Amino acid sequence: MTDRIRNGCVWLDTEGKPIQAHGFNVFYKDGIYYWYGENKEFTRPFGFIWTWGIRCYTSTDLYNWEDRGLIIPPDCDDIHSPLHPTYCIDRPHILHCAKTGKYVAWLKIMSGLTGQFMCVLEADDFMGPYEYVHRFYQPLGMDSGDFFLAEEPGGEKAYIIFERPHFEMITADLTEDFTGVTGKYSVHYPDRKPPFTREAPVYFRHRGRNYLFTSGTTGYYPNPSMVCTFEDFHGEYRDLKNPHVGDETNTSFNSQITCVLNMPGTDLQIVMADRWLPSKKTAAQQKRMSDRFARQFRNYVPDRSEQRTEKMAGKKQFHMENTRRSTYVWLPLEWEGEQPVIRWRDEWKTEDFVRK
């Protein structure tokens, strides 16, 4: 048992095993937090397994997490399934649709030969079982990279914000049942190339204003985060300063933000991130990595065509990354006027940041 959040170390569940829920989100319902993400327990460098289903952990205090198993299991028997563990299943996001009463899950899927798209599922209960709505879905007919599902207050309207690899970001209205897009959309941060393309969008609200964290595009090498604010989802996104204060390596404290949790009943917001590469690198090393990506994409020409994927490649994919060892960074979100601020803390307690 623990009574605080500790960063910079391996996080263990209540059974003493490393928590495997990466590219994650945290859902809250009836006094219980549900931390769900990519299960990397069988991922190895130079192997054929990327993600082994979506795993969920529960907690009542945000400190101690019980492993509840897979809420979306892998489909190991069908090489053409979007849930086959050889394909890149990333960044699960689950919303509860008040209109239908369903829990709607979106997953980003990457297949080396057929582009990037979404898999959409729904269930009557958060813990599942989830059934397909769309096995292969490209919103607006576009390739879709890192994404976030954002709800307006009240939950009657929602949006998907996604990177269109690797040159612009799209915000699109979801249908009333949250399982697709209506066709209305806007373009943001257009005509950029890595490492300046924005990815990993994370939406949150503060005092009635909308905010969005994004990262640059440098693979698993961390980079400085950006934050913007806006009034209208389809309006102007106004950039603010880098939120990570005192980050000498300019790498978002060697992490990539994945969600912001509003702690119920308090004014505390927690910025939650993946530390994909646990070993720290110097600012000079990180800049060399970013420069390498910039050179790699110097002559990149984005594919703007509409590509509706009907089937998977049907081949195992080889993966070099060792994301099984990635850890997590959770930090309290502070404010200086309208500017969100994130400061490093080796360890901290939520109660120390709740206003009395």
C-alpha positions in Angstrom: 0.0 0.0 0.0 1.1 3.6 -0.7 -0.2 7.0 0.4 1.3 9.2 -2.3 2.1 9.5 -6.0 5.8 8.8 -6.8 7.3 9.7 -10.1 10.5 8.5 -11.7 10.0 4.8 -10.7 8.1 1.7 -11.8 4.5 1.7 -10.6 3.2 -1.5 -9.1 -0.4 -2.7 -8.7 -1.8 -4.2 -5.5 -0.3 -7.5 -6.4 3.2 -6.1 -6.8 3.3 -6.3 -10.6 4.2 -3.4 -13.0 1.1 -1.6 -14.1 0.6 -2.2 -17.9 -1.8 0.5 -19.1 0.0 2.8 -21.5 -1.3 5.6 -23.8 -4.0 5.7 -21.1 -7.0 7.6 -19.8 -8.7 7.6 -16.4 -12.5 7.3 -16.1 -14.4 8.1 -12.9 -17.7 6.6 -11.8 -19.5 6.2 -8.5 -16.4 6.7 -6.3 -14.1 4.5 -8.4 -11.3 5.5 -10.8 -10.8 3.3 -13.9 -7.3 3.5 -15.3 -7.3 1.8 -18.8 -4.7 1.6 -21.5 -2.5 -0.4 -23.7 -1.4 -3.7 -22.2 2.3 -4.2 -23.0 3.1 -7.2 -20.8 4.1 -9.4 -23.8 5.8 -6.6 -25.9 9.5 -7.2 -26.5 12.0 -5.3 -28.7 12.3 -6.9 -32.2 9.1 -8.9 -31.7 5.7 -9.2 -33.3 3.4 -8.1 -30.4 2.6 -4.4 -30.0 -0.4 -4.4 -27.6 -2.0 -7.4 -25.9 -5.5 -5.9 -25.5 -6.7 -3.0 -23.3 -6.1 -3.5 -19.6 -8.0 -1.8 -16.7 -7.1 -1.0 -13.1 -9.4 0.4 -10.4 -8.7 2.6 -7.4 -10.6 4.6 -4.8 -7.7 6.8 -3.8 -5.5 7.2 -6.9 -2.6 5.7 -5.1 -3.3 1.9 -5.0 -4.5 0.2 -8.1 -6.1 -3.3 -8.5 -5.6 -5.2 -11.7 -9.1 -5.9 -13.2 -7.8 -7.6 -16.3 -8.6 -7.0 -20.0 -11.7 -5.0 -20.8 -11.0 -5.4 -24.6 -9.0 -8.6 -25.2 -6.8 -9.2 -28.2 -8.1 -11.3 -31.1 -5.2 -13.7 -31.6 -6.9 -16.0 -34.0 -7.6 -13.6 -36.8 -4.6 -11.9 -38.5 -7.1 -9.6 -40.3 -8.7 -8.4 -37.0 -7.9 -4.8 -35.9 -7.4 -6.3 -32.4 -4.8 -8.7 -33.5 -1.7 -8.1 -31.2 0.7 -7.6 -34.1 -1.0 -4.4 -35.2 -0.4 -1.1 -33.4 -3.4 -0.6 -31.1 -2.9 2.8 -29.4 -4.5 5.4 -27.1 -7.9 3.9 -26.2 -10.5 6.4 -25.2 -13.9 5.6 -23.7 -16.8 8.0 -23.3 -20.2 7.3 -21.8 -23.0 8.4 -24.2 -25.9 9.7 -22.2 -28.3 9.5 -25.2 -27.8 5.8 -25.7 -26.5 4.7 -22.3 -23.6 3.0 -24.0 -19.9 3.1 -23.3 -18.1 3.9 -26.6 -14.5 3.0 -27.1 -12.3 4.4 -29.9 -8.9 2.8 -30.6 -6.2 4.1 -32.9 -4.9 1.3 -35.2 -1.8 1.4 -37.3 -1.0 -1.2 -40.0 2.2 -0.7 -41.9 0.6 -1.5 -45.3 -2.9 -0.1 -44.9 -2.4 3.3 -43.1 -3.9 4.5 -39.9 -7.5 4.3 -38.9 -9.9 3.8 -35.9 -11.7 0.8 -34.4 -15.0 1.8 -32.6 -16.7 -0.5 -30.1 -19.4 -0.1 -27.5 -20.7 -1.9 -24.4 -23.5 -1.7 -21.8 -21.0 -1.6 -18.9 -17.6 0.1 -18.7 -15.9 -3.2 -18.0 -17.4 -4.7 -21.1 -17.9 -6.9 -23.1 -17.3 -4.5 -26.0 -18.7 -5.3 -29.5 -17.7 -3.8 -32.8 -19.5 -0.8 -34.3 -16.8 -0.1 -36.9 -14.0 -2.5 -37.3 -12.1 -0.2 -39.8 -13.1 3.4 -39.7 -11.4 6.5 -41.1 -13.2 9.6 -39.9 -13.8 11.9 -42.8 -12.1 9.4 -45.0 -8.7 10.5 -43.5 -5.8 8.6 -42.1 -6.0 9.3 -38.3 -3.1 9.3 -35.8 -3.0 10.2 -32.1 -6.4 11.4 -31.0 -8.6 12.6 -28.1 -12.4 12.5 -27.6 -13.6 15.7 -26.0 -17.0 16.3 -24.4 -18.7 19.6 -23.9 -20.2 20.2 -20.4 -23.3 18.1 -20.0 -22.1 15.4 -22.4 -24.6 16.0 -25.1 -22.0 17.0 -27.7 -18.6 15.6 -28.3 -15.7 15.9 -30.7 -12.7 13.9 -31.9 -9.4 15.8 -32.2 -6.8 13.8 -34.2 -3.5 14.2 -36.0 -3.7 13.7 -39.7 -0.2 12.2 -40.1 2.0 14.0 -40.4 0.9 17.5 -41.3 -2.2 18.9 -39.6 -4.7 18.4 -36.8 -8.4 17.9 -37.3 -11.3 18.6 -35.0 -14.5 16.9 -36.0 -18.0 16.7 -34.5 -19.1 13.3 -33.3 -22.5 11.9 -34.1 -25.1 11.8 -31.3 -24.2 8.3 -30.3 -20.5 9.1 -30.3 -19.7 6.2 -32.7 -18.8 8.3 -35.8 -18.4 11.8 -37.3 -21.0 14.0 -38.8 -18.9 15.6 -41.5 -18.4 18.9 -39.8 -14.7 19.6 -39.1 -12.0 22.2 -38.8 -8.2 22.2 -39.6 -5.6 23.4 -37.1 -1.8 23.6 -37.2 -1.7 22.9 -41.0 1.2 22.2 -43.3 3.8 21.2 -40.6 6.3 18.5 -40.9 7.9 16.5 -38.0 9.1 17.4 -35.5 6.8 20.4 -35.6 3.6 18.5 -36.5 1.3 18.4 -33.4 0.3 15.0 -32.0 -1.0 13.5 -28.8 -3.8 16.0 -28.3 -5.2 16.2 -24.7 -8.3 18.3 -24.0 -9.3 19.8 -20.7 -11.3 22.7 -19.3 -10.5 25.3 -16.6 -12.9 28.0 -15.4 -15.1 27.7 -18.5 -12.2 27.9 -21.0 -11.0 25.1 -23.3 -7.4 24.0 -23.4 -5.4 21.5 -25.4 -2.0 20.0 -24.7 -0.1 18.6 -27.7 3.4 17.3 -28.3 5.7 17.4 -31.2 6.4 14.5 -33.5 9.6 12.7 -32.7 8.6 9.1 -32.3 9.2 7.9 -28.7 11.8 10.5 -28.0 10.1 13.2 -25.8 9.9 16.8 -26.8 8.6 20.1 -25.4 4.8 20.2 -25.0 2.6 23.0 -26.3 -0.7 24.2 -24.8 -3.3 26.3 -26.5 -6.7 27.8 -25.5 -9.8 28.4 -27.5 -13.5 29.3 -27.1 -15.0 27.4 -30.1 -13.8 23.9 -31.0 -13.8 25.0 -34.6 -12.4 28.5 -33.9 -8.9 29.9 -33.4 -6.5 27.9 -31.2 -4.3 30.5 -29.4 -0.9 29.2 -28.3 0.4 29.8 -24.7 3.8 29.1 -23.2 5.4 25.7 -22.7 3.6 24.5 -19.5 6.6 22.6 -18.1 8.4 25.0 -15.7 12.0 24.2 -14.8 12.3 21.5 -17.5 16.0 21.9 -18.3 16.0 19.0 -20.8 13.1 20.6 -22.7 11.4 17.2 -22.9 8.2 17.7 -20.8 10.1 16.0 -17.9 10.9 13.1 -20.3 7.2 12.3 -20.8 4.2 12.7 -23.2 0.9 13.9 -21.7 -2.0 11.5 -22.3 -4.9 12.9 -20.2 -5.9 15.4 -17.5 -8.0 14.2 -14.6 -10.5 16.5 -12.8 -10.5 15.0 -9.3 -14.2 14.9 -8.4 -15.4 17.1 -5.7 -12.2 19.3 -5.7 -10.6 21.9 -7.9 -7.5 19.7 -8.4 -6.5 18.7 -12.0 -3.8 16.1 -12.5 -1.7 16.0 -15.6 -1.0 12.3 -16.5 1.7 11.2 -18.9 3.6 8.3 -20.3 7.4 8.1 -19.8 8.0 6.0 -22.9 11.8 6.0 -22.5 12.6 5.8 -18.7 16.3 6.7 -19.1 16.9 10.4 -19.1 18.8 12.1 -21.9 20.4 15.6 -21.9 18.9 18.5 -23.8 21.7 18.2 -26.4 20.9 14.5 -27.0 17.2 15.3 -27.3 17.9 18.1 -29.8 20.0 15.7 -31.9 17.1 13.3 -32.0 14.6 16.0 -33.1 17.0 17.2 -35.7 17.3 13.7 -37.1 13.5 13.5 -37.4 13.4 16.9 -39.1 16.0 15.7 -41.7 14.1 12.4 -42.2 10.9 14.3 -43.1 12.5 17.2 -44.9 11.1 16.0 -48.3 7.9 14.4 -46.8 4.8 14.9 -48.9 1.6 14.2 -47.0 -1.1 12.0 -48.6 -4.2 14.0 -48.6 -6.3 11.5 -50.5 -9.4 9.8 -49.0 -8.4 6.2 -48.1 -11.1 4.0 -46.8 -9.5 0.9 -45.4 -11.6 -2.3 -45.8 -9.2 -4.9 -44.6 -5.9 -5.4 -42.8 -2.6 -6.3 -44.4 -2.8 -9.8 -43.1 0.8 -10.0 -42.1 2.7 -9.9 -38.9 4.5 -6.6 -38.2 7.9 -6.4 -36.7 8.4 -3.9 -33.9 11.7 -2.6 -32.5 10.3 -0.5 -29.6 10.4 -1.8 -26.0 7.4 0.1 -24.6 6.8 -2.6 -22.0 9.3 -0.9 -19.7 7.7 2.6 -20.0 6.5 4.2 -16.8 4.2 7.1 -15.8 4.4 10.7 -14.6 1.5 12.3 -12.7 1.8 15.9 -11.6 -0.6 18.5 -10.2 -1.7 21.2 -12.7 -1.2 24.7 -11.3 -2.1 28.1 -12.8 -0.6 31.5 -13.3 -3.5 33.5 -14.7 -4.7 31.7 -17.8 -1.3 29.9 -18.2 -1.3 26.2 -17.0 1.9 25.3 -15.2 3.4 21.9 -14.5 6.3 21.6 -12.0 8.3 18.4 -11.3 7.7 16.6 -8.0 9.4 13.3 -7.0 6.4 12.5 -4.9 3.3 14.3 -3.7 -0.2 13.8 -2.2 -3.4 14.9 -3.8 -4.7 16.3 -0.5 -1.8 18.8 -0.5 -3.2 20.5 -3.6 -6.9 20.6 -2.8 -8.1 24.1 -1.6 -9.5 24.0 1.9 
